[in-house]
Amino acid sequence: MNITIDAENKLNDRGFSTSKIIQFTYDSDECCPLCKKYGEAEHLYAMLYTYKYNDVCVIINRCRVCNQIYINTYDAQYVSSNRYKNYRLISSEPKKNENIDFEKVITDLSPDFVEIYNQSHTAEEMKLNHIAGMGYRKAVEFLVKDFAISEKPEDSDKIKAMLLSNCINNYVDDARIKNLALKSAWIGNDESHYTKKHSDRDITDLKNFIQAMVYFIGMYFIEKDAETISPA
């Protein structure tokens, strides 16, 4: 729903407006970044100012659902001498980053993988895509090596020191896990290096492969557990 509010004028003087208060029209039915609920928020303060030659409007809101304070920043489009309107929503802060939950078999196998993956997820949520890609690549390495060590604990030091590709080829026997691990490593390397070798793939593919690998690793251990049951 579009509403119009009063905003304090902090624009650079370019002759568009000399009024201390400017009316700003925007869609108030935005999602709260903290509770993820939609609804008209209570606006507490608004200010129009110029940032890098662009006019923006910052609105401090109180969510009527969770009662928390958040800040929306909009590109502001000139309408008339004392009126602006929303062109697009730039950001809504602060964000509540929710961790991705993994099955117990994965958290027990590689708690470092879970932590690194969720830190990468947080970076991605903050639009830090270049950092996120490298983080997901690191998560792959921890998951694969912890999986390999669980299978060959006597080779633990050797596995930790070797290249990821060598670890996959020498210590991962399951064909599905091996395939996903190799392809995840390739795409992850592209996220870490200057030149991409697989330009048709990106961080979305990397996450999909990691999720599939997590699934098959979980199934691998469930199947191993089933093998321990003897006939009655």
Stockholm file with secondary structure:
# STOCKHOLM 1.0

chainA/1-232         MNITIDAENKLNDRGFSTSKIIQFTYDSDECCPLCKKYGEAEHLYAMLYTYKYNDVCVIINRCRVCNQIYINTYDAQYVSSNRYKNYRLISSEPKKNENIDFEKVITDLSPDFVEIYNQSHTAEEMKLNHIAGMGYRKAVEFLVKDFAISEKPEDSDKIKAMLLSNCINNYVDDARIKNLALKSAWIGNDESHYTKKHSDRDITDLKNFIQAMVYFIGMYFIEKDAETISPA
#=GR chainA/1-232 SS CEEEEEEEEECCCSSSCCCSEEEEEEECCCBCTTTCCBSCCEEEEEEEEEETTEEEEEEEEECTTTCCEEEEEEEEEEEETTEEEEEEEEEEESCCCCCCCCCHHHHHHCHHHHHHHHHHHHHHHTTCHHHHHHHHHHHHHHHHHHHHHHHCGGGHHHHHHSCHHHHHHHHCCCHHHHHHHHHHHHHHHHHHSSSCSCTTCCHHHHHHHHHHHHHHHHHHHHHHHHHTCCCC
#=GC SS_cons         CEEEEEEEEECCCSSSCCCSEEEEEEECCCBCTTTCCBSCCEEEEEEEEEETTEEEEEEEEECTTTCCEEEEEEEEEEEETTEEEEEEEEEEESCCCCCCCCCHHHHHHCHHHHHHHHHHHHHHHTTCHHHHHHHHHHHHHHHHHHHHHHHCGGGHHHHHHSCHHHHHHHHCCCHHHHHHHHHHHHHHHHHHSSSCSCTTCCHHHHHHHHHHHHHHHHHHHHHHHHHTCCCC
//
